[in-house]
Amino acid sequence: MFLASDAYAMAGGAGGQGGASGGAQGIFMLLIMFAIFYFLLIRPQQKRAKQHKQLIESLKPGDQVVTAGGLHGKIAAVQDAVVTVEIASGVKVKLNRSSIASTKAEAAE
């Protein structure tokens, strides 16, 4: 019985408030949350993706690079989607272009 009276008291207080202003306020809060997510998560990710795409497109033989796996080496050849990286004297590996994380100049910054 004690719990039922508390429930009725809570329901009565909520019914007295305006429902339309609560709905508008809820939508406003959703818009604010979306704006926060956009500026803190989505926009920086798009910026990083754009920078990585520019890096991938600008690769040329002789560049010192670091792969996503952590290998450091020098680009020996560049093809359409494949980059040949020399990681030691006479040791060359073929990698996808997208696996290049940065150039040595960028890694130092």
Summary of the structure (lengths in Angstrom):
residues: 109
radius of gyration: 27.9
end to end distance: 68.2
largest distance: 84.3
contacts: 244
relative contact order: 0.10
helix: 56%
strand: 26%
